[in-house]
Amino acid sequence: MLDLSDLYQFVTYADCGTLSAAADKLHISQPTLTRTMHDVEDAFGIPLTDPEVNVTYHLISSAKSTILQSVSPTFEFRYQK
C-alpha cells in the first residue's frame, strides 16, 4: 500500500526525469527510490519505463497525470509548486 511519501517520491521522479536526480533531490539512495517506483508500478498497474524503447520520461509523465487524478485533491494541492 502506498502512502503520500511514496507518491511524492514518484512525482519528484516524474519532474526530475531521472532516478538519480530525484534521489539527490529527495536525499535518499537511488536503490530506495527504485524500490518505491516498483511499488508505484504495482499499485497502479502502470509501467514507468520501457526498457526496449527507453522512453522513461514520456511514460512517467503520462503515469503522473493518471496517478495525480487518482489520488486525493489534497495531495494535488499540497504538491503544487
Long-range contacts (C-beta under 8 A, 24 or more apart in sequence): 1-43, 2-39, 2-40, 2-43, 4-75, 6-36, 6-39, 6-40, 7-40, 7-67, 7-71, 7-75, 8-79, 9-33, 9-36, 9-37, 10-36, 10-37, 10-40, 10-60, 10-63, 10-64, 10-67, 11-64, 11-68, 11-79, 13-37, 13-48, 13-60, 14-60, 14-61, 14-63, 14-64, 17-56, 17-57, 17-60, 18-56, 40-67, 44-70
